[in-house]
Protein backbone atom coordinates (compact mmCIF):
# COMPACT_ATOMS: atom_id res chain seq x y z
CA UNK A 1 0.00 0.00 0.00
CA UNK A 2 1.02 3.62 -0.42
CA UNK A 3 0.36 6.56 1.90
CA UNK A 4 0.89 10.31 1.65
CA UNK A 5 2.08 11.93 4.90
CA UNK A 6 1.61 8.66 6.85
CA UNK A 7 1.16 8.44 10.60
CA UNK A 8 3.83 6.57 12.54
CA UNK A 9 3.75 4.04 15.35
CA UNK A 10 7.28 2.94 16.28
CA UNK A 11 7.83 -0.84 16.28
CA UNK A 12 8.38 -2.57 19.62
CA UNK A 13 12.07 -3.24 18.82
CA UNK A 14 12.61 0.47 18.31
CA UNK A 15 10.76 1.33 21.53
CA UNK A 16 13.03 -1.04 23.46
CA UNK A 17 16.06 0.81 22.06
CA UNK A 18 14.47 4.23 22.46
CA UNK A 19 11.83 4.25 25.22
CA UNK A 20 11.69 8.06 24.97
CA UNK A 21 9.94 7.90 21.58
CA UNK A 22 6.26 8.82 21.31
CA UNK A 23 3.90 5.88 20.88
CA UNK A 24 2.17 7.55 17.91
CA UNK A 25 2.75 10.52 15.62
CA UNK A 26 0.21 11.79 13.10
CA UNK A 27 1.42 12.42 9.56
CA UNK A 28 3.14 15.71 8.80
CA UNK A 29 6.54 17.36 8.39
CA UNK A 30 7.72 16.30 11.88
CA UNK A 31 6.86 12.63 11.31
CA UNK A 32 9.84 10.25 10.84
CA UNK A 33 8.15 8.56 7.85
CA UNK A 34 8.37 11.79 5.90
CA UNK A 35 6.21 12.81 2.96
CA UNK A 36 5.39 9.36 1.54
CA UNK A 37 5.57 5.71 2.52
CA UNK A 38 5.29 2.57 0.41
CA UNK A 39 4.63 -0.51 2.50
CA UNK A 40 6.30 -3.69 1.25
CA UNK A 41 3.54 -6.33 1.35
CA UNK A 42 3.87 -9.22 3.76
CA UNK A 43 6.66 -7.52 5.75
CA UNK A 44 7.09 -4.75 8.31
CA UNK A 45 9.37 -2.89 5.87
CA UNK A 46 8.66 0.39 4.12
CA UNK A 47 10.31 2.67 1.64
CA UNK A 48 9.72 6.12 3.07
CA UNK A 49 10.88 9.69 3.27
CA UNK A 50 12.80 11.17 6.15
CA UNK A 51 12.62 14.38 8.14
CA UNK A 52 16.31 13.78 9.02
CA UNK A 53 18.05 13.49 5.62
CA UNK A 54 21.48 13.64 7.29
CA UNK A 55 20.84 10.16 8.74
CA UNK A 56 20.15 8.45 5.38
CA UNK A 57 22.67 5.66 4.91
CA UNK A 58 23.21 5.31 8.65
CA UNK A 59 22.04 2.35 10.74
CA UNK A 60 19.28 4.23 12.56
CA UNK A 61 16.10 2.58 11.30
CA UNK A 62 14.39 -0.73 11.97
CA UNK A 63 15.01 -2.13 8.51
CA UNK A 64 13.19 0.48 6.47
CA UNK A 65 14.60 2.04 3.33
CA UNK A 66 14.78 5.79 3.88
CA UNK A 67 15.06 8.38 1.13
CA UNK A 68 14.92 12.14 1.01
CA UNK A 69 11.36 13.45 0.88
CA UNK A 70 11.97 14.74 -2.65
CA UNK A 71 13.22 11.33 -3.84
CA UNK A 72 10.43 9.34 -2.18
CA UNK A 73 7.76 11.65 -3.63
CA UNK A 74 9.20 11.09 -7.10
CA UNK A 75 9.30 7.31 -6.60
CA UNK A 76 5.79 7.29 -5.10
CA UNK A 77 4.39 8.93 -8.22
CA UNK A 78 6.12 6.44 -10.54
CA UNK A 79 5.40 3.05 -8.92
CA UNK A 80 2.17 1.12 -8.64
CA UNK A 81 0.98 -0.94 -5.67
CA UNK A 82 2.21 -4.49 -6.29
CA UNK A 83 5.53 -3.45 -7.84
CA UNK A 84 8.19 -6.02 -7.03
CA UNK A 85 10.89 -4.77 -4.65
CA UNK A 86 14.29 -6.45 -4.50
CA UNK A 87 16.49 -5.45 -1.57
CA UNK A 88 20.17 -6.28 -1.72
CA UNK A 89 22.11 -6.16 1.55
N, CA, C and O atoms as a GROMACS GRO file, in nm:
protein
  356
    1UNK      N    1   0.084  -0.118   0.000
    1UNK     CA    2   0.000   0.000   0.000
    1UNK      C    3   0.088   0.124   0.000
    1UNK      O    4   0.207   0.117   0.033
    2UNK      N    5   0.031   0.235  -0.036
    2UNK     CA    6   0.102   0.362  -0.042
    2UNK      C    7   0.025   0.465   0.041
    2UNK      O    8  -0.098   0.466   0.042
    3UNK      N    9   0.099   0.552   0.109
    3UNK     CA   10   0.036   0.656   0.190
    3UNK      C   11   0.110   0.789   0.175
    3UNK      O   12   0.233   0.794   0.172
    4UNK      N   13   0.032   0.897   0.163
    4UNK     CA   14   0.089   1.031   0.165
    4UNK      C   15   0.085   1.082   0.309
    4UNK      O   16  -0.016   1.068   0.377
    5UNK      N   17   0.194   1.141   0.354
    5UNK     CA   18   0.208   1.193   0.490
    5UNK      C   19   0.153   1.093   0.592
    5UNK      O   20   0.058   1.123   0.665
    6UNK      N   21   0.213   0.972   0.597
    6UNK     CA   22   0.161   0.866   0.685
    6UNK      C   23   0.182   0.895   0.833
    6UNK      O   24   0.276   0.966   0.872
    7UNK      N   25   0.094   0.839   0.915
    7UNK     CA   26   0.116   0.844   1.060
    7UNK      C   27   0.222   0.739   1.094
    7UNK      O   28   0.254   0.654   1.012
    8UNK      N   29   0.274   0.747   1.216
    8UNK     CA   30   0.383   0.657   1.254
    8UNK      C   31   0.361   0.602   1.394
    8UNK      O   32   0.333   0.677   1.488
    9UNK      N   33   0.373   0.473   1.406
    9UNK     CA   34   0.375   0.404   1.535
    9UNK      C   35   0.506   0.327   1.539
    9UNK      O   36   0.524   0.233   1.462
   10UNK      N   37   0.599   0.363   1.627
   10UNK     CA   38   0.728   0.294   1.628
   10UNK      C   39   0.713   0.146   1.664
   10UNK      O   40   0.633   0.111   1.751
   11UNK      N   41   0.790   0.058   1.596
   11UNK     CA   42   0.784  -0.084   1.628
   11UNK      C   43   0.839  -0.111   1.769
   11UNK      O   44   0.917  -0.032   1.823
   12UNK      N   45   0.798  -0.223   1.825
   12UNK     CA   46   0.838  -0.257   1.962
   12UNK      C   47   0.990  -0.266   1.976
   12UNK      O   48   1.044  -0.226   2.080
   13UNK      N   49   1.060  -0.317   1.875
   13UNK     CA   50   1.206  -0.324   1.882
   13UNK      C   51   1.267  -0.184   1.895
   13UNK      O   52   1.364  -0.165   1.969
   14UNK      N   53   1.211  -0.089   1.824
   14UNK     CA   54   1.261   0.047   1.831
   14UNK      C   55   1.230   0.109   1.966
   14UNK      O   56   1.312   0.182   2.021
   15UNK      N   57   1.112   0.080   2.021
   15UNK     CA   58   1.076   0.133   2.153
   15UNK      C   59   1.165   0.076   2.262
   15UNK      O   60   1.194   0.145   2.361
   16UNK      N   61   1.210  -0.048   2.247
   16UNK     CA   62   1.303  -0.104   2.346
   16UNK      C   63   1.436  -0.031   2.340
   16UNK      O   64   1.499  -0.008   2.444
   17UNK      N   65   1.480   0.006   2.220
   17UNK     CA   66   1.606   0.081   2.206
   17UNK      C   67   1.589   0.226   2.249
   17UNK      O   68   1.681   0.286   2.306
   18UNK      N   69   1.472   0.282   2.221
   18UNK     CA   70   1.447   0.423   2.246
   18UNK      C   71   1.314   0.443   2.318
   18UNK      O   72   1.217   0.485   2.256
   19UNK      N   73   1.308   0.413   2.449
   19UNK     CA   74   1.183   0.425   2.522
   19UNK      C   75   1.129   0.568   2.530
   19UNK      O   76   1.014   0.589   2.568
   20UNK      N   77   1.211   0.666   2.494
   20UNK     CA   78   1.169   0.806   2.497
   20UNK      C   79   1.081   0.845   2.377
   20UNK      O   80   1.022   0.953   2.376
   21UNK      N   81   1.072   0.758   2.277
   21UNK     CA   82   0.994   0.790   2.158
   21UNK      C   83   0.844   0.796   2.188
   21UNK      O   84   0.795   0.725   2.276
   22UNK      N   85   0.772   0.881   2.114
   22UNK     CA   86   0.626   0.882   2.131
   22UNK      C   87   0.569   0.750   2.081
   22UNK      O   88   0.630   0.683   1.998
   23UNK      N   89   0.454   0.713   2.130
   23UNK     CA   90   0.390   0.588   2.088
   23UNK      C   91   0.315   0.603   1.957
   23UNK      O   92   0.282   0.503   1.892
   24UNK      N   93   0.288   0.729   1.915
   24UNK     CA   94   0.217   0.754   1.791
   24UNK      C   95   0.244   0.898   1.747
   24UNK      O   96   0.247   0.989   1.830
   25UNK      N   97   0.263   0.917   1.618
   25UNK     CA   98   0.275   1.052   1.562
   25UNK      C   99   0.186   1.061   1.438
   25UNK      O  100   0.196   0.976   1.350
   26UNK      N  101   0.101   1.162   1.431
   26UNK     CA  102   0.021   1.179   1.310
   26UNK      C  103   0.112   1.220   1.194
   26UNK      O  104   0.223   1.268   1.216
   27UNK      N  105   0.064   1.202   1.072
   27UNK     CA  106   0.142   1.242   0.956
   27UNK      C  107   0.168   1.391   0.954
   27UNK      O  108   0.090   1.469   1.008
   28UNK      N  109   0.277   1.430   0.891
   28UNK     CA  110   0.314   1.571   0.880
   28UNK      C  111   0.463   1.588   0.873
   28UNK      O  112   0.537   1.490   0.882
   29UNK      N  113   0.510   1.710   0.857
   29UNK     CA  114   0.654   1.736   0.839
   29UNK      C  115   0.743   1.688   0.953
   29UNK      O  116   0.862   1.663   0.930
   30UNK      N  117   0.690   1.674   1.075
   30UNK     CA  118   0.772   1.630   1.188
   30UNK      C  119   0.772   1.478   1.205
   30UNK      O  120   0.839   1.426   1.294
   31UNK      N  121   0.699   1.408   1.121
   31UNK     CA  122   0.686   1.263   1.131
   31UNK      C  123   0.809   1.195   1.070
   31UNK      O  124   0.851   1.234   0.961
   32UNK      N  125   0.867   1.094   1.136
   32UNK     CA  126   0.984   1.025   1.084
   32UNK      C  127   0.964   0.953   0.951
   32UNK      O  128   1.061   0.924   0.881
   33UNK      N  129   0.838   0.923   0.914
   33UNK     CA  130   0.815   0.856   0.785
   33UNK      C  131   0.816   0.953   0.668
   33UNK      O  132   0.810   0.911   0.553
   34UNK      N  133   0.824   1.081   0.696
   34UNK     CA  134   0.837   1.179   0.590
   34UNK      C  135   0.711   1.195   0.506
   34UNK      O  136   0.600   1.168   0.552
   35UNK      N  137   0.731   1.240   0.383
   35UNK     CA  138   0.621   1.281   0.296
   35UNK      C  139   0.543   1.165   0.236
   35UNK      O  140   0.424   1.180   0.207
   36UNK      N  141   0.606   1.051   0.217
   36UNK     CA  142   0.540   0.936   0.154
   36UNK      C  143   0.595   0.807   0.212
   36UNK      O  144   0.709   0.802   0.258
   37UNK      N  145   0.512   0.704   0.210
   37UNK     CA  146   0.556   0.571   0.252
   37UNK      C  147   0.494   0.467   0.160
   37UNK      O  148   0.376   0.475   0.126
   38UNK      N  149   0.575   0.371   0.120
   38UNK     CA  150   0.529   0.257   0.041
   38UNK      C  151   0.558   0.133   0.124
   38UNK      O  152   0.673   0.102   0.154
   39UNK      N  153   0.453   0.064   0.161
   39UNK     CA  154   0.463  -0.051   0.250
   39UNK      C  155   0.489  -0.175   0.165
   39UNK      O  156   0.416  -0.202   0.070
   40UNK      N  157   0.593  -0.250   0.200
   40UNK     CA  158   0.630  -0.369   0.125
   40UNK      C  159   0.547  -0.485   0.178
   40UNK      O  160   0.567  -0.530   0.291
   41UNK      N  161   0.453  -0.532   0.096
   41UNK     CA  162   0.354  -0.633   0.135
   41UNK      C  163   0.413  -0.755   0.203
   41UNK      O  164   0.518  -0.806   0.162
   42UNK      N  165   0.346  -0.801   0.306
   42UNK     CA  166   0.387  -0.922   0.376
   42UNK      C  167   0.505  -0.903   0.470
   42UNK      O  168   0.554  -1.001   0.528
   43UNK      N  169   0.553  -0.779   0.486
   43UNK     CA  170   0.666  -0.752   0.575
   43UNK      C  171   0.634  -0.629   0.661
   43UNK      O  172   0.530  -0.566   0.643
   44UNK      N  173   0.722  -0.598   0.752
   44UNK     CA  174   0.709  -0.475   0.831
   44UNK      C  175   0.790  -0.362   0.767
   44UNK      O  176   0.797  -0.252   0.823
   45UNK      N  177   0.850  -0.387   0.651
   45UNK     CA  178   0.937  -0.289   0.586
   45UNK      C  179   0.861  -0.187   0.506
   45UNK      O  180   0.751  -0.212   0.456
   46UNK      N  181   0.922  -0.069   0.493
   46UNK     CA  182   0.866   0.039   0.412
   46UNK      C  183   0.979   0.110   0.340
   46UNK      O  184   1.093   0.112   0.385
   47UNK      N  185   0.945   0.168   0.228
   47UNK     CA  186   1.031   0.267   0.164
   47UNK      C  187   0.964   0.399   0.198
   47UNK      O  188   0.848   0.420   0.164
   48UNK      N  189   1.036   0.488   0.263
   48UNK     CA  190   0.972   0.612   0.307
   48UNK      C  191   1.068   0.729   0.307
   48UNK      O  192   1.189   0.713   0.297
   49UNK      N  193   1.009   0.846   0.318
   49UNK     CA  194   1.088   0.968   0.327
   49UNK      C  195   1.149   0.984   0.466
   49UNK      O  196   1.132   0.898   0.552
   50UNK      N  197   1.219   1.093   0.484
   50UNK     CA  198   1.280   1.117   0.615
   50UNK      C  199   1.280   1.266   0.645
   50UNK      O  200   1.304   1.348   0.557
   51UNK      N  201   1.251   1.299   0.770
   51UNK     CA  202   1.262   1.438   0.814
   51UNK      C  203   1.402   1.464   0.870
   51UNK      O  204   1.429   1.573   0.921
   52UNK      N  205   1.491   1.364   0.859
   52UNK     CA  206   1.631   1.378   0.902
   52UNK      C  207   1.722   1.328   0.790
   52UNK      O  208   1.785   1.223   0.805
   53UNK      N  209   1.730   1.400   0.677
   53UNK     CA  210   1.805   1.349   0.562
   53UNK      C  211   1.953   1.323   0.592
   53UNK      O  212   2.017   1.245   0.521
   54UNK      N  213   2.007   1.387   0.695
   54UNK     CA  214   2.148   1.364   0.729
   54UNK      C  215   2.173   1.223   0.782
   54UNK      O  216   2.288   1.179   0.789
   55UNK      N  217   2.067   1.151   0.820
   55UNK     CA  218   2.084   1.016   0.874
   55UNK      C  219   2.068   0.907   0.766
   55UNK      O  220   2.088   0.789   0.795
   56UNK      N  221   2.032   0.945   0.644
   56UNK     CA  222   2.015   0.845   0.538
   56UNK      C  223   2.149   0.777   0.513
   56UNK      O  224   2.252   0.843   0.499
   57UNK      N  225   2.145   0.645   0.508
   57UNK     CA  226   2.267   0.566   0.491
   57UNK      C  227   2.329   0.523   0.622
   57UNK      O  228   2.427   0.449   0.624
   58UNK      N  229   2.273   0.569   0.733
   58UNK     CA  230   2.322   0.531   0.865
   58UNK      C  231   2.232   0.420   0.920
   58UNK      O  232   2.119   0.404   0.875
   59UNK      N  233   2.281   0.345   1.014
   59UNK     CA  234   2.204   0.235   1.074
   59UNK      C  235   2.118   0.288   1.187
   59UNK      O  236   2.145   0.262   1.304
   60UNK      N  237   2.013   0.364   1.153
   60UNK     CA  238   1.928   0.423   1.256
   60UNK      C  239   1.784   0.377   1.247
   60UNK      O  240   1.703   0.412   1.333
   61UNK      N  241   1.749   0.299   1.146
   61UNK     CA  242   1.610   0.258   1.130
   61UNK      C  243   1.592   0.112   1.171
   61UNK      O  244   1.688   0.043   1.206
   62UNK      N  245   1.469   0.067   1.166
   62UNK     CA  246   1.439  -0.073   1.197
   62UNK      C  247   1.416  -0.151   1.068
   62UNK      O  248   1.317  -0.223   1.055
   63UNK      N  249   1.507  -0.137   0.975
   63UNK     CA  250   1.501  -0.213   0.851
   63UNK      C  251   1.435  -0.143   0.736
   63UNK      O  252   1.429  -0.198   0.626
   64UNK      N  253   1.384  -0.023   0.756
   64UNK     CA  254   1.318   0.048   0.647
   64UNK      C  255   1.422   0.109   0.552
   64UNK      O  256   1.538   0.126   0.587
   65UNK      N  257   1.376   0.140   0.434
   65UNK     CA  258   1.460   0.204   0.333
   65UNK      C  259   1.420   0.351   0.330
   65UNK      O  260   1.311   0.386   0.285
   66UNK      N  261   1.509   0.436   0.378
   66UNK     CA  262   1.478   0.579   0.388
   66UNK      C  263   1.538   0.654   0.271
   66UNK      O  264   1.649   0.624   0.225
   67UNK      N  265   1.464   0.753   0.223
   67UNK     CA  266   1.506   0.838   0.113
   67UNK      C  267   1.475   0.982   0.152
   67UNK      O  268   1.402   1.007   0.247
   68UNK      N  269   1.532   1.076   0.077
   68UNK     CA  270   1.492   1.214   0.101
   68UNK      C  271   1.345   1.228   0.064
   68UNK      O  272   1.294   1.149  -0.016
   69UNK      N  273   1.277   1.324   0.121
   69UNK     CA  274   1.136   1.345   0.088
   69UNK      C  275   1.117   1.370  -0.061
   69UNK      O  276   1.021   1.322  -0.120
   70UNK      N  277   1.208   1.446  -0.121
   70UNK     CA  278   1.197   1.474  -0.265
   70UNK      C  279   1.208   1.345  -0.346
   70UNK      O  280   1.130   1.323  -0.438
   71UNK      N  281   1.303   1.259  -0.311
   71UNK     CA  282   1.322   1.133  -0.384
   71UNK      C  283   1.205   1.037  -0.364
   71UNK      O  284   1.163   0.971  -0.459
   72UNK      N  285   1.153   1.028  -0.242
   72UNK     CA  286   1.043   0.934  -0.218
   72UNK      C  287   0.914   0.983  -0.284
   72UNK      O  288   0.833   0.902  -0.326
   73UNK      N  289   0.895   1.114  -0.293
   73UNK     CA  290   0.776   1.165  -0.363
   73UNK      C  291   0.783   1.134  -0.512
   73UNK      O  292   0.682   1.101  -0.573
   74UNK      N  293   0.902   1.144  -0.570
   74UNK     CA  294   0.920   1.109  -0.710
   74UNK      C  295   0.893   0.960  -0.733
   74UNK      O  296   0.820   0.923  -0.825
   75UNK      N  297   0.950   0.876  -0.648
   75UNK     CA  298   0.930   0.731  -0.660
   75UNK      C  299   0.783   0.695  -0.640
   75UNK      O  300   0.728   0.613  -0.714
   76UNK      N  301   0.720   0.754  -0.542
   76UNK     CA  302   0.579   0.729  -0.510
   76UNK      C  303   0.490   0.753  -0.632
   76UNK      O  304   0.398   0.676  -0.658
   77UNK      N  305   0.519   0.860  -0.704
   77UNK     CA  306   0.439   0.893  -0.822
   77UNK      C  307   0.463   0.797  -0.938
   77UNK      O  308   0.378   0.786  -1.027
   78UNK      N  309   0.577   0.729  -0.940
   78UNK     CA  310   0.612   0.644  -1.054
   78UNK      C  311   0.584   0.496  -1.036
   78UNK      O  312   0.581   0.423  -1.134
   79UNK      N  313   0.562   0.449  -0.913
   79UNK     CA  314   0.540   0.305  -0.892
   79UNK      C  315   0.395   0.277  -0.858
   79UNK      O  316   0.324   0.360  -0.801
   80UNK      N  317   0.353   0.158  -0.894
   80UNK     CA  318   0.217   0.112  -0.864
   80UNK      C  319   0.220   0.015  -0.745
   80UNK      O  320   0.322  -0.050  -0.721
   81UNK      N  321   0.110   0.007  -0.673
   81UNK     CA  322   0.098  -0.094  -0.567
   81UNK      C  323   0.114  -0.231  -0.634
   81UNK      O  324   0.054  -0.257  -0.738
   82UNK      N  325   0.195  -0.316  -0.573
   82UNK     CA  326   0.221  -0.449  -0.629
   82UNK      C  327   0.353  -0.457  -0.703
   82UNK      O  328   0.392  -0.566  -0.747
   83UNK      N  329   0.422  -0.344  -0.719
   83UNK     CA  330   0.553  -0.345  -0.784
   83UNK      C  331   0.649  -0.431  -0.703
   83UNK      O  332   0.655  -0.420  -0.580
   84UNK      N  333   0.723  -0.515  -0.771
   84UNK     CA  334   0.819  -0.602  -0.703
   84UNK      C  335   0.937  -0.520  -0.652
   84UNK      O  336   0.992  -0.436  -0.724
   85UNK      N  337   0.976  -0.545  -0.528
   85UNK     CA  338   1.089  -0.477  -0.465
   85UNK      C  339   1.196  -0.580  -0.434
   85UNK      O  340   1.168  -0.681  -0.370
   86UNK      N  341   1.317  -0.556  -0.480
   86UNK     CA  342   1.429  -0.645  -0.450
   86UNK      C  343   1.528  -0.565  -0.367
   86UNK      O  344   1.577  -0.461  -0.411
   87UNK      N  345   1.557  -0.613  -0.247
   87UNK     CA  346   1.649  -0.545  -0.157
   87UNK      C  347   1.776  -0.627  -0.149
   87UNK      O  348   1.774  -0.745  -0.115
   88UNK      N  349   1.887  -0.562  -0.181
   88UNK     CA  350   2.017  -0.628  -0.172
   88UNK      C  351   2.091  -0.568  -0.053
   88UNK      O  352   2.105  -0.446  -0.041
   89UNK      N  353   2.137  -0.655   0.034
   89UNK     CA  354   2.211  -0.616   0.155
   89UNK      C  355   2.127  -0.533   0.241
   89UNK      O  356   2.171  -0.490   0.348
   0.00000   0.00000   0.00000
